[in-house]
Amino acid sequence: MNNYVKFFRETSPYINMHRGKTFVLALPGESLYDDNFGHIIHDIALLNNLGIKIVLVHGAKPQVEEKLAQRKLRPQFSNNTRITDADTMSCVKEAVGSTTIAIEALLSMGMPNSPMQGSRLRVISGNFITAKPLGIRDGVDFHHTGEVRRIDRIGIKRQLDDDAVVILAPLGYSPTGEAFNLTCEDIATQAAITLEAEKLVCFCDEAGVSDSDGKLVRTIDMVDVHNWLDQIKQNVRLHDALNAGYDACLNGVSRSHLIAYGEDGALLQELFTREGSGTLLSHHGGETIRQATIDDVGGVLELITPLEESGVLVKRSRELLETEITRFHVVMHPEGMVIGCAALYPFPDTESGELACVVTHPDFHKRGLAARLLNALEQKARGELNLNQLFVLTTQTAHWFQEQGFSESSLKALPTEKAALYNLQRNSKILVKTL
Ligand SMILES: CC(C)(COP(=O)(O)OP(=O)(O)OC[C@H]1O[C@@H](n2cnc3c(N)ncnc32)[C@H](O)[C@@H]1OP(=O)(O)O)[C@@H](O)C(=O)NCCC(=O)NCCS
């Protein structure tokens, strides 16, 4: 029960942050065959209920393959792109039509005792995409394979403003009245860009990009994308998803995410928790460090309260924190959450300063964030405040500070007013660093 309450409280900043924003979700055709697909649909309904504007783009590759096999037609590709001749196009239309209908049906569920109870979702699909033919490339005629030419921004926005979930199938129509076979990634990227979406979320068969040790890479900076694209080029679907995310971010979308369609709750975990579940691609790379403002008080309190309760930090009231917040620097997660903080209290008479409340969130330990925070405060101490010595009082973290160049000292090293307040019972170690 307590965990539930804690979880619910912790999600509230994300709920506020995401409300009214547009998210484009790209679901490949494979995801429909996964046991987890029903959960994804429930989670999409939940996002819609929380006021997030959802555009759902789906693919239908395996469904098309099935239709081709039923008709004993051979799939044809050139450079990983399907060649859609007239017979293939008729399979595409059938496969795409039935896939869209299956998704619409699931989103229309309202069974009592299910997560869909009372959700009453409105789902819209239509001729929102204008396509053009790929044409003939390197002598290969792609026939009815096309690419996005235009997206009906006003039409889609109108539906989103009406709280509908907009479904975009991988088909588009040309002004000449023909239908074209498009990729899910192309539509998702162009839709996210045209709609100025906050996020593009691509569902993949893996949780995201992994490094050479098989460890999931949580965040990728835009400047590093090409290295990663190169490393994962064997996995075409993951590569295409990362590339789609990159294109979107390059053209104004704030963030792109890769998550696993086979993992129950991956979407909610990615959107509503600090650690996420997949790979996040963003402009600002990982975390940023800046001076705190009054708006950070809630985030700092959330971070330090567990440490105050366990006695690692001395308790501060919200009021005190509000008056002292400009003494703090914070580490911001790319999603806008406070994941680290540290304070610097100057004692100008002795040209020294006290470091306090150096904390990073346990999910983000050992990434050098605390060291970066310390570095930022040292620069401030030296430059802006003209101090030549820093000291810190700590009960459990002396070794960490020693590794950052501090050395053990005594009460005599403290400014008199600080020494007078020294809590003998707490018996903190005193460490000093000359700047
Ligand atoms: C201490 C703390 C700020 C370090 O955060 P961080 O972001 O993980 O720090 P960095 O990544 O820069 O450094 C990590 C290194 O410090 C080590 N370290 C962390 N806490 C330590 C401690 N109490 N004593 C000695 N070393 C410690 C880690 O083991 C790691 O080294 P390793 O990778 O060689 O094992 C973090 O553990 C924390 O928030 N602790 C609780 C709050 C606290 O005690 N604050 C200090 C009082 S003001």
PDBQT file of the ligand as one rigid body, heavy atoms in Angstrom, charges set to zero:
ROOT
HETATM    1  C1  LIG A 501      28.049  10.799  -2.033  1.00  0.00    +0.000 C 
HETATM    2  C2  LIG A 501      27.213  10.959  -3.277  1.00  0.00    +0.000 C 
HETATM    3  C3  LIG A 501      26.776  12.409  -3.382  1.00  0.00    +0.000 C 
HETATM    4  C4  LIG A 501      28.021  10.523  -4.491  1.00  0.00    +0.000 C 
HETATM    5  O1  LIG A 501      27.227  10.653  -5.647  1.00  0.00    +0.000 OA
HETATM    6  P1  LIG A 501      27.645  10.113  -7.109  1.00  0.00    +0.000 P 
HETATM    7  O2  LIG A 501      26.854  10.920  -8.088  1.00  0.00    +0.000 OA
HETATM    8  O3  LIG A 501      27.508   8.633  -7.159  1.00  0.00    +0.000 OA
HETATM    9  O4  LIG A 501      29.165  10.509  -7.153  1.00  0.00    +0.000 OA
HETATM   10  P2  LIG A 501      30.252  10.284  -8.254  1.00  0.00    +0.000 P 
HETATM   11  O5  LIG A 501      29.674   9.507  -9.406  1.00  0.00    +0.000 OA
HETATM   12  O6  LIG A 501      30.878  11.587  -8.525  1.00  0.00    +0.000 OA
HETATM   13  O7  LIG A 501      31.293   9.354  -7.452  1.00  0.00    +0.000 OA
HETATM   14  C5  LIG A 501      31.011   7.990  -7.280  1.00  0.00    +0.000 C 
HETATM   15  C6  LIG A 501      32.166   7.338  -6.534  1.00  0.00    +0.000 C 
HETATM   16  O8  LIG A 501      32.140   7.733  -5.151  1.00  0.00    +0.000 OA
HETATM   17  C7  LIG A 501      32.065   6.558  -4.320  1.00  0.00    +0.000 C 
HETATM   18  N1  LIG A 501      31.283   6.848  -3.112  1.00  0.00    +0.000 N 
HETATM   19  C8  LIG A 501      29.966   7.129  -3.034  1.00  0.00    +0.000 A 
HETATM   20  N2  LIG A 501      29.625   7.333  -1.742  1.00  0.00    +0.000 NA
HETATM   21  C9  LIG A 501      30.741   7.188  -1.016  1.00  0.00    +0.000 A 
HETATM   22  C10 LIG A 501      31.042   7.276   0.377  1.00  0.00    +0.000 A 
HETATM   23  N3  LIG A 501      30.092   7.542   1.264  1.00  0.00    +0.000 N 
HETATM   24  N4  LIG A 501      32.295   7.092   0.752  1.00  0.00    +0.000 NA
HETATM   25  C11 LIG A 501      33.269   6.798  -0.131  1.00  0.00    +0.000 A 
HETATM   26  N5  LIG A 501      33.059   6.703  -1.460  1.00  0.00    +0.000 NA
HETATM   27  C12 LIG A 501      31.819   6.891  -1.889  1.00  0.00    +0.000 A 
HETATM   28  C13 LIG A 501      31.379   5.541  -5.211  1.00  0.00    +0.000 C 
HETATM   29  O9  LIG A 501      31.633   4.215  -4.757  1.00  0.00    +0.000 OA
HETATM   30  C14 LIG A 501      31.998   5.836  -6.568  1.00  0.00    +0.000 C 
HETATM   31  O10 LIG A 501      33.282   5.308  -6.680  1.00  0.00    +0.000 OA
HETATM   32  P3  LIG A 501      33.567   3.947  -7.509  1.00  0.00    +0.000 P 
HETATM   33  O11 LIG A 501      32.856   4.091  -8.815  1.00  0.00    +0.000 OA
HETATM   34  O12 LIG A 501      35.063   3.946  -7.593  1.00  0.00    +0.000 OA
HETATM   35  O13 LIG A 501      33.027   2.860  -6.649  1.00  0.00    +0.000 OA
HETATM   36  C15 LIG A 501      25.950  10.054  -3.205  1.00  0.00    +0.000 C 
HETATM   37  O14 LIG A 501      26.355   8.746  -2.894  1.00  0.00    +0.000 OA
HETATM   38  C16 LIG A 501      24.899  10.487  -2.232  1.00  0.00    +0.000 C 
HETATM   39  O15 LIG A 501      23.951  11.185  -2.606  1.00  0.00    +0.000 OA
HETATM   40  N6  LIG A 501      25.025  10.075  -0.961  1.00  0.00    +0.000 N 
HETATM   41  C17 LIG A 501      24.085  10.418   0.076  1.00  0.00    +0.000 C 
HETATM   42  C18 LIG A 501      24.196  11.862   0.524  1.00  0.00    +0.000 C 
HETATM   43  C19 LIG A 501      25.490  12.218   1.223  1.00  0.00    +0.000 C 
HETATM   44  O16 LIG A 501      26.035  11.435   1.967  1.00  0.00    +0.000 OA
HETATM   45  N7  LIG A 501      25.952  13.446   0.949  1.00  0.00    +0.000 N 
HETATM   46  C20 LIG A 501      27.149  13.981   1.531  1.00  0.00    +0.000 C 
HETATM   47  C21 LIG A 501      26.817  14.780   2.728  1.00  0.00    +0.000 C 
HETATM   48  S1  LIG A 501      26.824  16.490   2.386  1.00  0.00    +0.000 SA
ENDROOT
TORSDOF 0
